[in-house]
Amino acid sequence: MKKILSTLALAAAMTTVVSADMMRIEMGGGVWKETPSGYAKRTDSGGVLHLNGTYTSREKESSEAYAWLLIKHPIFIIPNIRLEYVSISDEGLTSGSVNGINIPGSAPTTMDIKEYDIIPYYNLLDNTFWTTIDLGLDAKVIESDVVVSPVTGFSGYTTTDTTVIPLVYVRGRIEIPSTGLGLEADVKAITDGTDTMYDVRAKIDYTFDFDVIQPGIEVGYRTQKVKIDDGSTQVDLDYSGVYAGLMLRF
């Protein structure tokens, strides 16, 4: 038994030494300057808004918080994990009826959305010739709080909804040797040819070359798109803009 334990301990120690550069934790966060645009139409009473009418965005820019955490390990059969958070705010006008109540004219409407992405992924390339390619699945949890404000003849309406959407996740990264610079893009998407949702980012970052903890900065552009047309529902919403933040690598 002692020999078995000693052998396992030695193997674990050797694996740790050999795979030391494969264990990594990264995190970051910052501000996304997103501008919403688009509309949502329904011709029945279902959905988050219980809307039989139209919601139209006012396309007002908003500063939103985002954060992310990446944990990479050397155990091949177990996927690595990436966690993300972002908030989205949208203001617009709703016309028609909500929850069976007619709106005279239109009513100011706000949507506060929180997204939580849970992404298990595998490395197809792991900094091979300074190139990384990741492939995985994303469970995007969307929490929506919608407030349709009261207007004359309409008492207002508030609703909360949580939806989980599965997406395919692909990430590519190129490290520029001896510079500290990195170029990165990732895509989360799903489509059936008619209905589509995607979340795309592209960025450049700079990492300071310290020994243990390596801080960095990132600047990029992000766009989210939801497009649905199933007869009773037509949605064409877009949230896009630049983002900037700080990073830490361990």
BELHU-V533969 format. One record per run of one state. SS is the DSSP state (~ for helix, > for strand, _ for the rest). FROM is the first residue (numbers start at 0). TO is the last residue. Records with the same first field share a line. If there is no record, write none. Layout:
SS=FROM-TO, FROM-TO
//
This chain:
_=0-0, 18-18, 22-22, 42-49, 57-59, 72-78, 98-99, 128-129, 148-149, 151-152, 154-155, 176-179, 191-194, 207-212, 229-231, 249-249
~=1-17, 19-21
>=23-41, 50-56, 60-71, 79-97, 100-127, 130-147, 150-150, 153-153, 156-175, 180-190, 195-206, 213-228, 232-248
//
